[in-house]
């Protein structure tokens, strides 16, 4: 474990130097702002920028202190088992306290990366390519890649990785609301949307529809046949209020990749459906139906 002691000393020294430097960071913020923006800071923004700077410095110091404590312990340990105990305690402390009050994700990621990096060395040392078979080497190779993805730059796993932030859309209420997708038409004229969960694990049904419309319009009928046959095949699950991915675990099943509508298909058995179509329905913001644009339609068999 000599290499682990050297690694700990290196991080301890760097953490202490950064801790000293943190007392002067606030003085560099105006200089960095001018360098990046190409102009002096407006007087109205100085207070806001200083507030941001102090927040950043305080969080940096919290993580530096955590690194010093963690690798101070690691320096004095003598066995691999003790290292894993310190590692587990550090991650637990981070999750319970630090991650909840921190606002700068970059500090969180680098902290986790630094305490997880020794695992790479341990892993590589344990799975050495000696006289192993080709298949074993391939397996180990994928394990290495997986571990690298987890460690660089820091544990891409819940609860330490909260996922992507998502997207926002600007809405102009002068435009109508458009609801597009696949619709099932019953023999009495009533309609229901075709949930994308029915064809899961195919996720982007609307993208598939638009692609076929744009690139292969002659195959839209084939696409509708696929939707029809899938609905018939999976109706026994849909009738009970579940989706196909919930066949075994029910409501405890892992959610589908994309959000989907939960529609009641119990009143839409296959023998009562007369038509399946891809269309766009236009509504006003007062929920008044305006028009429908049918892209493709097919008689139910």
C-alpha positions as CSV (number, residue, x, y, z in Angstrom):
1,X,0.0,0.0,0.0
2,X,3.0,2.3,-0.5
3,X,1.4,3.8,-3.6
4,X,-1.7,4.7,-1.6
5,X,0.4,6.6,1.0
6,X,2.2,8.5,-1.8
7,X,-1.2,9.3,-3.4
8,X,-2.5,10.5,0.0
9,X,0.5,12.8,0.6
10,X,0.1,14.3,-2.9
11,X,-3.5,15.1,-2.3
12,X,-2.9,16.4,1.2
13,X,-0.3,18.8,-0.1
14,X,-2.4,20.0,-3.0
15,X,-5.5,20.4,-0.7
16,X,-3.5,22.5,1.8
17,X,-2.1,24.7,-0.9
18,X,-5.5,25.2,-2.5
19,X,-6.9,26.0,1.0
20,X,-4.3,28.8,1.4
21,X,-5.0,30.0,-2.1
22,X,-8.7,30.2,-1.4
23,X,-8.1,33.2,0.9
24,X,-7.0,35.2,-2.2
25,X,-9.5,33.9,-4.8
26,X,-11.9,36.7,-4.1
27,X,-9.3,39.2,-5.3
28,X,-8.9,37.4,-8.6
29,X,-12.6,37.4,-9.5
30,X,-12.7,40.9,-11.0
31,X,-9.6,40.1,-13.0
32,X,-11.1,36.9,-14.3
33,X,-14.3,38.6,-15.1
34,X,-12.5,41.3,-17.1
35,X,-10.4,38.7,-18.9
36,X,-13.4,36.6,-19.9
37,X,-16.0,39.4,-20.6
38,X,-13.5,41.9,-22.0
39,X,-14.8,44.7,-19.9
40,X,-14.8,46.0,-16.3
41,X,-17.5,44.9,-13.8
42,X,-20.5,47.2,-13.6
43,X,-20.9,48.6,-10.2
44,X,-24.4,47.1,-10.0
45,X,-22.9,43.6,-10.4
46,X,-20.0,43.8,-8.0
47,X,-22.1,42.9,-4.9
48,X,-23.7,40.0,-6.8
49,X,-20.3,38.7,-8.1
50,X,-18.8,39.0,-4.6
51,X,-21.7,37.0,-3.2
52,X,-21.1,34.3,-5.8
53,X,-17.4,34.3,-5.0
54,X,-17.8,33.8,-1.3
55,X,-20.3,31.0,-1.9
56,X,-17.8,29.3,-4.2
57,X,-14.9,29.7,-1.8
58,X,-16.8,28.4,1.2
59,X,-17.9,25.3,-0.6
60,X,-14.4,24.7,-2.0
61,X,-13.1,24.9,1.6
62,X,-15.6,22.3,2.8
63,X,-14.5,19.9,0.1
64,X,-10.8,20.6,0.8
65,X,-11.3,19.9,4.5
66,X,-13.1,16.7,3.6
67,X,-10.2,15.6,1.4
68,X,-7.7,16.5,4.1
69,X,-9.6,14.5,6.7
70,X,-10.2,11.5,4.4
71,X,-6.7,11.2,3.1
72,X,-5.2,12.0,6.5
73,X,-6.9,8.8,7.7
74,X,-6.0,6.9,4.5
75,X,-2.3,7.8,5.0
76,X,-2.2,6.0,8.4
77,X,-4.1,2.9,7.4
78,X,-2.2,-0.3,6.8
79,X,-4.6,-2.7,5.2
80,X,-6.9,-2.7,2.2
81,X,-9.9,-3.5,4.4
82,X,-9.3,-0.3,6.4
83,X,-9.1,1.7,3.2
84,X,-12.6,0.4,2.1
85,X,-14.0,1.4,5.5
86,X,-12.6,4.9,5.2
87,X,-13.9,5.1,1.6
88,X,-17.4,4.0,2.7
89,X,-17.5,6.5,5.6
90,X,-16.3,9.3,3.4
91,X,-19.0,8.6,0.7
92,X,-21.6,8.3,3.5
93,X,-20.6,11.7,5.0
94,X,-20.6,13.2,1.6
95,X,-24.0,11.9,0.7
96,X,-25.7,12.8,4.1
97,X,-24.2,16.2,4.6
98,X,-22.0,17.7,1.9
99,X,-24.1,16.9,-1.2
100,X,-27.2,18.3,0.3
101,X,-25.7,21.8,1.0
102,X,-23.4,22.0,-2.0
103,X,-24.4,24.0,-5.1
104,X,-21.4,23.5,-7.3
105,X,-21.5,20.1,-9.0
106,X,-17.9,20.3,-10.2
107,X,-16.6,20.1,-6.6
108,X,-18.8,17.1,-5.9
109,X,-17.6,15.3,-9.0
110,X,-13.9,15.9,-8.4
111,X,-14.1,14.9,-4.7
112,X,-15.7,11.6,-5.6
113,X,-13.2,11.1,-8.4
114,X,-10.2,11.6,-6.1
115,X,-11.4,9.2,-3.4
116,X,-12.4,6.6,-6.0
117,X,-9.2,6.7,-8.1
118,X,-7.4,4.2,-5.8
119,X,-10.0,1.7,-6.7
120,X,-8.7,1.7,-10.3
121,X,-5.3,0.7,-9.1
122,X,-6.6,-2.0,-6.8
123,X,-8.9,-3.3,-9.6
124,X,-6.1,-3.4,-12.2
125,X,-3.8,-5.1,-9.8
126,X,-6.3,-7.7,-8.9
127,X,-7.3,-8.5,-12.5
128,X,-3.9,-8.8,-14.1
129,X,-3.7,-10.2,-17.6
130,X,-1.5,-13.2,-17.0
131,X,-2.3,-16.5,-18.9
132,X,-5.9,-15.7,-19.3
133,X,-8.2,-16.7,-22.2
134,X,-9.2,-14.2,-24.9
135,X,-12.8,-14.2,-23.5
136,X,-11.6,-13.4,-20.0
137,X,-9.5,-10.5,-21.2
138,X,-12.5,-9.1,-23.1
139,X,-14.6,-9.4,-19.9
140,X,-11.9,-7.6,-17.9
141,X,-11.6,-5.0,-20.5
142,X,-15.3,-4.1,-20.3
143,X,-15.0,-4.1,-16.5
144,X,-12.2,-1.6,-16.7
145,X,-14.1,0.7,-19.0
146,X,-17.1,0.5,-16.7
147,X,-15.0,1.4,-13.7
148,X,-13.5,4.3,-15.6
149,X,-16.9,5.6,-16.5
150,X,-17.9,5.4,-12.8
151,X,-14.7,7.1,-11.5
152,X,-14.0,9.8,-14.1
153,X,-15.0,12.4,-13.1
154,X,-16.7,10.7,-10.1
155,X,-19.2,8.0,-9.5
156,X,-22.0,8.2,-12.1
157,X,-24.4,6.2,-9.9
158,X,-27.4,7.2,-7.8
159,X,-27.6,8.7,-5.3
160,X,-24.4,10.5,-6.1
161,X,-25.4,11.3,-9.7
162,X,-28.8,12.9,-9.9
163,X,-29.2,12.7,-13.7
164,X,-29.4,15.2,-16.4
165,X,-31.1,18.5,-15.7
166,X,-33.6,18.3,-18.5
167,X,-34.9,20.8,-21.0
168,X,-37.0,23.9,-21.1
169,X,-39.3,25.1,-23.8
170,X,-40.5,28.7,-24.5
171,X,-44.2,28.7,-25.2
172,X,-46.0,31.4,-27.3
173,X,-49.7,31.3,-26.3
174,X,-50.6,32.8,-29.6
175,X,-49.9,29.4,-31.2
176,X,-52.4,26.5,-30.8
177,X,-51.6,23.5,-28.7
178,X,-50.7,20.5,-30.8
179,X,-51.3,16.9,-29.6
180,X,-49.7,14.5,-32.1
181,X,-49.2,10.8,-32.1
182,X,-51.0,7.5,-32.8
183,X,-54.8,7.2,-32.0
184,X,-57.2,4.3,-31.8
185,X,-60.7,4.9,-33.1
186,X,-63.5,2.7,-31.6
187,X,-66.6,1.5,-33.6
188,X,-68.7,4.3,-32.0
189,X,-66.2,7.0,-33.1
190,X,-64.6,7.6,-29.7
191,X,-60.8,7.8,-29.7
192,X,-57.9,7.1,-27.3
193,X,-54.2,7.9,-27.6
194,X,-51.8,5.0,-28.3
195,X,-49.3,5.1,-25.4
196,X,-45.6,4.8,-26.3
197,X,-45.3,2.4,-23.4
198,X,-47.2,-0.2,-25.5
199,X,-44.2,-0.6,-27.8
200,X,-41.5,-0.2,-25.1
201,X,-38.5,-0.6,-25.3
202,X,-39.0,1.5,-28.4
203,X,-39.0,4.9,-26.8
204,X,-39.4,7.8,-29.3
205,X,-42.6,6.8,-31.0
206,X,-43.3,10.4,-32.3
207,X,-39.8,10.5,-33.7
208,X,-40.3,7.2,-35.4
209,X,-43.6,8.5,-36.9
210,X,-42.0,11.7,-38.2
211,X,-39.0,9.9,-39.6
212,X,-41.2,7.4,-41.5
213,X,-43.4,10.3,-42.8
214,X,-40.3,12.2,-44.0
215,X,-38.1,9.4,-45.3
216,X,-40.4,6.5,-46.1
217,X,-44.0,7.7,-46.5
218,X,-44.8,4.6,-48.5
219,X,-44.1,2.5,-45.3
220,X,-46.5,4.3,-43.0
221,X,-49.1,1.6,-43.5
222,X,-46.6,-1.0,-42.4
223,X,-45.8,1.0,-39.3
224,X,-49.5,1.2,-38.4
225,X,-49.7,-2.5,-38.9
226,X,-46.9,-3.0,-36.4
227,X,-48.7,-0.8,-33.9
228,X,-51.9,-2.7,-34.4
229,X,-50.3,-6.2,-34.0
230,X,-48.4,-5.0,-30.9
231,X,-51.6,-3.7,-29.3
232,X,-53.4,-7.0,-30.0
233,X,-50.5,-9.0,-28.6
234,X,-50.2,-7.0,-25.4
235,X,-53.9,-6.2,-24.8
236,X,-54.2,-8.7,-22.0
237,X,-51.8,-6.6,-19.9
238,X,-53.2,-3.2,-21.0
239,X,-56.7,-4.4,-20.1
240,X,-55.6,-4.7,-16.4
241,X,-54.3,-1.1,-16.3
242,X,-50.7,-2.1,-16.6
243,X,-48.1,-1.6,-19.4
244,X,-46.0,-4.4,-20.9
245,X,-42.9,-3.5,-18.9
246,X,-44.9,-4.3,-15.7
247,X,-45.8,-7.8,-16.8
248,X,-43.8,-9.5,-14.0
249,X,-43.2,-6.9,-11.3
250,X,-46.4,-4.9,-11.8
251,X,-46.3,-1.4,-10.3
252,X,-42.9,-2.2,-8.8
253,X,-41.3,-2.5,-12.2
254,X,-38.6,0.1,-13.2
255,X,-40.2,3.0,-15.1
256,X,-40.0,3.1,-18.9
257,X,-37.2,5.3,-20.4
258,X,-39.5,8.0,-21.5
259,X,-42.6,9.4,-19.7
260,X,-45.9,8.0,-21.1
261,X,-49.6,8.6,-20.7
262,X,-51.5,6.1,-18.5
263,X,-54.7,5.5,-20.5
264,X,-57.5,3.1,-19.6
265,X,-57.7,0.6,-22.5
266,X,-60.3,-1.7,-20.9
267,X,-63.1,-0.1,-23.0
268,X,-61.0,-0.5,-26.2
269,X,-60.7,-4.2,-26.8
270,X,-59.2,-5.1,-30.3
271,X,-62.5,-6.4,-31.7
272,X,-64.1,-2.9,-31.1
273,X,-61.5,-0.8,-32.8
274,X,-62.2,0.1,-36.4
275,X,-59.3,2.3,-37.3
276,X,-55.7,3.3,-36.3
277,X,-54.2,6.6,-37.4
278,X,-51.3,9.0,-37.0
279,X,-52.5,12.6,-36.7
280,X,-52.1,16.1,-35.2
281,X,-54.9,17.6,-33.2
282,X,-55.0,21.4,-32.8
283,X,-56.5,23.0,-29.7
284,X,-56.8,26.5,-28.4
285,X,-55.5,27.4,-24.9
286,X,-59.1,27.4,-23.8
287,X,-59.2,23.6,-24.7
288,X,-61.4,24.2,-27.7
289,X,-60.8,21.8,-30.6
290,X,-59.7,23.6,-33.8
291,X,-58.8,21.0,-36.4
292,X,-57.1,17.7,-37.1
293,X,-54.4,16.9,-39.6
294,X,-54.4,13.2,-40.5
295,X,-51.0,12.0,-41.6
296,X,-51.8,8.3,-42.1
297,X,-54.7,6.0,-41.4
298,X,-55.4,2.3,-41.7
299,X,-58.5,0.2,-41.2
300,X,-58.2,-2.2,-38.3
301,X,-58.1,-5.9,-39.2
